[in-house]
Amino acid sequence: MNAVNQSANQVQASHWMLLPAAAQTAVLPVALADVTALMEKVGRSSSDGVAEQILHLLGHQVPLAQCTIFSFQGMARPRVMGMGDRARTGALPMISQDYSERFYPLDGSQQVMKAELARLAKDPHAKPRVWLHRQGPGDVQHPEYRQICYELPRIAERLSLLCLQENARWLSVNLYRGEEHGVFDAGAIALIEAFAPLVMQAMRLHYAGQTLQDDLVGLVLARLSKRFEQLTPRDLDVVRALAQGLDADALAQCLGITVSSARTYIKRVCAKLGVQGQRELFALLMEPAEV
């Protein structure tokens, strides 16, 4: 069965496991420059930059509206790792936050995760595989979930790439088609399947780098919070973002606030710490711990 015929059958399915690369017959379009640009961002750029590059890479082949990246661990609240948007509503940060705080237990991808865990439990020697899961507004029974995540941003369908990592955490790369694009057809699915191993491997490497960075930043923030007890949890969120190199625009998108509010938060945190700007903040963070 060739890739397009297989994908034609998958148009009728809600989820399926990706075939090994050797079994795929789809021919990748030439996109070496886009692939190189993606790999250059892995571990070196913000996760939003990676999401934007995935959207750019795949968007050259398949019309797409948005890309979001989450990491899950069991039924715990997912972490928003990155997002890319083709200027649909400007509300993607708030939508992603609503999803991660309220709606994720209702997502059909939870059933996909259970299916993969059951498969691995039956065969201890099996390796995690990439799964694809389709979900449209008609598949979402919860009215508020459907309205916020599909109807308001005018999303026709979401295709998720899911893979279990070594630390029992899932990575989920979500691709969204707008109403103007229609649902994913067999050709679009075949192309995304062909790119899926590359995308998920890039995300594995980026996640590993981000985890290491987060661990280091977490240690620095813990030390900072002991030294400056007046810092609030939101203040620490701002310091974390600044330590990761985000500017006011990126901070606003990350926290789901306006740019002016982000600048206000930065000024307030710097005042509490007695520093002027990011350069002095970095110097403060790098100071040796008091004995």
C-alpha positions as CSV (number, residue, x, y, z in Angstrom):
1,M,0.0,0.0,0.0
2,N,1.6,3.3,-1.0
3,A,1.7,6.3,1.3
4,V,-1.1,8.2,-0.4
5,N,-3.4,5.2,-0.4
6,Q,-2.6,4.5,3.3
7,S,-3.2,8.2,4.1
8,A,-6.5,8.1,2.2
9,N,-7.6,5.4,4.7
10,Q,-6.4,7.5,7.6
11,V,-8.6,10.3,6.5
12,Q,-11.4,8.2,8.0
13,A,-9.4,7.4,11.2
14,S,-9.0,9.5,14.3
15,H,-5.4,8.3,15.1
16,W,-2.8,5.9,13.9
17,M,0.9,4.9,14.4
18,L,3.5,6.2,11.9
19,L,5.1,3.5,9.8
20,P,8.9,3.1,10.1
21,A,10.8,5.4,7.7
22,A,11.9,2.4,5.6
23,A,8.2,1.6,5.0
24,Q,7.3,5.0,3.7
25,T,7.2,5.7,0.0
26,A,6.3,9.4,-0.1
27,V,9.0,11.5,-1.9
28,L,9.9,14.6,0.2
29,P,9.8,17.9,-1.7
30,V,13.1,19.7,-1.9
31,A,13.2,21.9,1.3
32,L,16.8,21.6,2.4
33,A,17.1,25.3,3.2
34,D,14.0,25.1,5.5
35,V,15.3,21.9,7.1
36,T,18.7,23.6,7.8
37,A,16.9,26.7,9.2
38,L,15.0,24.4,11.6
39,M,18.0,22.6,12.8
40,E,19.9,25.9,13.4
41,K,17.1,26.9,15.8
42,V,17.1,23.7,17.8
43,G,18.5,24.3,21.2
44,R,19.7,27.8,20.2
45,S,16.4,29.7,19.7
46,S,13.2,30.2,21.7
47,S,10.7,27.4,21.4
48,D,8.4,29.9,19.7
49,G,11.1,30.3,17.1
50,V,11.2,26.5,16.6
51,A,7.4,26.3,16.3
52,E,7.5,29.2,13.7
53,Q,10.1,27.3,11.7
54,I,8.1,24.1,11.8
55,L,5.1,26.1,10.5
56,H,7.3,27.6,7.8
57,L,8.9,24.3,6.8
58,L,5.6,22.3,6.6
59,G,3.6,25.3,5.4
60,H,5.6,25.3,2.1
61,Q,4.1,21.9,1.4
62,V,0.7,22.0,3.2
63,P,-1.4,25.1,3.9
64,L,-1.4,25.6,7.7
65,A,-2.6,28.3,10.1
66,Q,-1.0,27.5,13.4
67,C,1.5,25.3,15.3
68,T,1.6,24.7,19.0
69,I,4.1,22.5,20.9
70,F,3.3,20.9,24.3
71,S,5.0,18.6,26.7
72,F,2.9,16.2,28.8
73,Q,3.6,13.9,31.7
74,G,0.6,11.6,32.5
75,M,-2.5,13.6,33.3
76,A,-0.5,16.5,34.7
77,R,-1.0,19.9,33.2
78,P,0.9,20.2,29.9
79,R,3.6,22.8,29.5
80,V,3.4,25.1,26.5
81,M,6.7,24.8,24.8
82,G,6.1,27.0,21.7
83,M,3.7,28.4,19.3
84,G,3.6,29.8,15.8
85,D,0.7,31.7,14.2
86,R,-0.3,33.0,10.8
87,A,-1.9,36.1,12.3
88,R,-5.4,34.7,12.7
89,T,-6.7,36.1,16.0
90,G,-3.6,37.2,17.9
91,A,-5.1,35.2,20.8
92,L,-3.0,32.0,20.4
93,P,-1.1,32.5,23.7
94,M,-4.4,32.8,25.6
95,I,-5.9,29.9,23.8
96,S,-2.9,27.7,24.6
97,Q,-3.1,28.8,28.2
98,D,-6.8,27.9,28.4
99,Y,-6.0,24.5,26.8
100,S,-3.1,23.7,29.2
101,E,-5.1,24.8,32.3
102,R,-8.6,23.6,31.5
103,F,-9.2,21.6,28.4
104,Y,-6.4,19.1,27.9
105,P,-8.1,16.3,29.8
106,L,-10.9,16.4,27.2
107,D,-8.5,16.1,24.3
108,G,-8.8,12.9,22.2
109,S,-5.0,12.6,22.2
110,Q,-5.3,11.3,25.8
111,Q,-6.7,8.1,24.3
112,V,-3.7,7.9,21.9
113,M,-1.3,8.1,24.8
114,K,-3.1,5.3,26.6
115,A,-3.0,3.2,23.4
116,E,0.7,3.7,23.1
117,L,1.4,2.9,26.8
118,A,-0.7,-0.3,26.4
119,R,1.3,-1.3,23.3
120,L,4.6,-0.8,25.1
121,A,3.4,-2.6,28.2
122,K,2.7,-5.7,26.1
123,D,6.2,-5.7,24.6
124,P,9.0,-4.5,26.9
125,H,11.4,-4.5,24.0
126,A,9.2,-2.2,21.8
127,K,10.4,1.3,21.2
128,P,8.1,4.4,21.3
129,R,6.7,5.3,18.0
130,V,5.3,8.5,16.6
131,W,1.4,8.6,16.6
132,L,-0.8,11.0,14.6
133,H,-4.1,12.1,15.9
134,R,-6.8,14.1,14.1
135,Q,-9.4,16.3,15.8
136,G,-11.9,18.7,14.4
137,P,-14.6,20.9,16.1
138,G,-17.1,18.1,15.5
139,D,-15.1,15.7,17.6
140,V,-15.1,18.1,20.6
141,Q,-18.3,17.6,22.8
142,H,-17.4,20.2,25.4
143,P,-18.9,23.5,24.1
144,E,-16.5,25.9,25.6
145,Y,-13.5,23.8,24.6
146,R,-14.8,23.7,21.0
147,Q,-15.6,27.4,20.9
148,I,-12.3,28.7,22.4
149,C,-9.9,26.3,20.6
150,Y,-11.7,25.8,17.3
151,E,-14.5,28.1,16.5
152,L,-13.1,31.5,17.6
153,P,-9.7,31.0,15.8
154,R,-11.7,29.4,12.8
155,I,-9.8,26.1,12.9
156,A,-11.1,23.4,10.6
157,E,-9.0,20.5,12.0
158,R,-5.9,19.8,14.1
159,L,-3.4,17.1,13.3
160,S,-1.1,16.2,16.3
161,L,2.2,14.4,16.2
162,L,2.8,12.6,19.5
163,C,5.7,10.6,20.8
164,L,6.7,9.3,24.2
165,Q,10.1,10.3,25.5
166,E,12.6,8.4,27.7
167,N,11.6,10.4,30.8
168,A,7.9,9.3,30.5
169,R,7.1,12.7,29.1
170,W,5.2,13.2,25.8
171,L,6.0,15.7,23.1
172,S,3.0,16.9,21.1
173,V,3.4,19.0,17.9
174,N,0.0,20.2,16.8
175,L,-0.7,21.5,13.3
176,Y,-3.9,23.4,12.6
177,R,-5.7,24.0,9.3
178,G,-7.9,27.1,9.0
179,E,-11.5,27.0,7.7
180,E,-10.1,28.5,4.5
181,H,-7.9,25.4,4.1
182,G,-10.4,22.7,4.9
183,V,-9.6,19.5,6.6
184,F,-6.4,17.5,6.0
185,D,-6.7,15.4,2.8
186,A,-4.7,12.3,1.9
187,G,-2.0,14.1,0.2
188,A,-1.5,16.6,3.1
189,I,-1.3,13.7,5.6
190,A,1.2,11.8,3.5
191,L,3.5,14.8,3.3
192,I,3.2,15.5,7.1
193,E,4.0,11.8,7.7
194,A,7.1,12.1,5.6
195,F,8.3,15.1,7.6
196,A,7.2,13.7,11.0
197,P,10.4,11.8,11.9
198,L,12.5,14.9,11.2
199,V,10.1,17.2,13.2
200,M,10.0,14.9,16.2
201,Q,13.7,14.3,16.3
202,A,14.3,18.1,16.2
203,M,11.8,18.5,19.0
204,R,13.6,15.7,21.1
205,L,16.9,17.6,20.7
206,H,15.3,21.0,21.5
207,Y,13.4,19.6,24.5
208,A,16.6,18.1,25.9
209,G,18.4,21.4,25.5
210,Q,15.5,23.3,27.0
211,T,15.3,20.9,30.0
212,L,19.0,21.4,30.8
213,Q,18.6,25.1,30.5
214,D,15.4,25.1,32.6
215,D,17.2,23.0,35.3
216,L,20.1,25.6,35.4
217,V,17.7,28.5,35.4
218,G,15.6,26.8,38.1
219,L,18.6,26.5,40.4
220,V,19.5,30.2,39.8
221,L,15.9,31.3,40.5
222,A,15.7,29.2,43.7
223,R,18.8,31.0,45.0
224,L,17.4,34.4,43.9
225,S,14.1,33.9,45.6
226,K,15.8,33.1,48.9
227,R,17.9,36.2,48.6
228,F,15.0,38.5,47.6
229,E,12.0,37.2,49.4
230,Q,9.8,40.0,48.1
231,L,9.8,38.5,44.6
232,T,6.3,37.1,43.7
233,P,5.8,34.0,41.5
234,R,5.0,36.4,38.5
235,D,8.3,38.2,39.2
236,L,10.1,34.9,39.0
237,D,8.4,34.1,35.7
238,V,9.7,37.4,34.3
239,V,13.2,36.8,35.6
240,R,13.1,33.3,34.0
241,A,12.0,34.7,30.7
242,L,14.7,37.4,30.8
243,A,17.4,34.8,31.8
244,Q,16.3,32.8,28.7
245,G,17.0,35.9,26.5
246,L,13.4,36.9,25.8
247,D,12.7,40.6,25.1
248,A,9.5,42.5,26.1
249,D,7.6,41.4,22.9
250,A,8.5,37.7,23.5
251,L,7.7,38.0,27.2
252,A,4.3,39.4,26.4
253,Q,3.5,36.5,24.1
254,C,4.8,34.0,26.6
255,L,2.7,35.4,29.5
256,G,-0.3,36.3,27.4
257,I,-0.2,40.0,28.3
258,T,0.3,43.3,26.3
259,V,3.8,44.5,25.5
260,S,3.3,47.6,27.7
261,S,2.4,45.3,30.6
262,A,5.5,43.2,29.9
263,R,7.7,46.3,30.0
264,T,6.1,47.4,33.3
265,Y,6.8,43.9,34.8
266,I,10.4,44.1,33.7
267,K,10.9,47.6,35.3
268,R,9.2,46.4,38.5
269,V,11.4,43.3,38.8
270,C,14.6,45.3,38.1
271,A,13.6,47.8,40.7
272,K,13.0,45.1,43.3
273,L,16.5,43.6,42.5
274,G,18.2,47.0,42.4
275,V,19.5,46.5,38.8
276,Q,19.2,48.5,35.6
277,G,18.4,46.4,32.6
278,Q,19.2,42.9,31.6
279,R,23.0,43.2,31.6
280,E,23.0,44.0,35.3
281,L,20.4,41.3,35.9
282,F,22.6,38.7,34.3
283,A,25.5,39.8,36.4
284,L,23.4,39.5,39.6
285,L,22.2,36.0,38.6
286,M,25.8,34.9,38.0
287,E,27.1,36.2,41.4
288,P,28.4,33.4,43.6
289,A,26.1,32.0,46.2
290,E,26.6,33.4,49.7
291,V,28.2,31.0,52.1
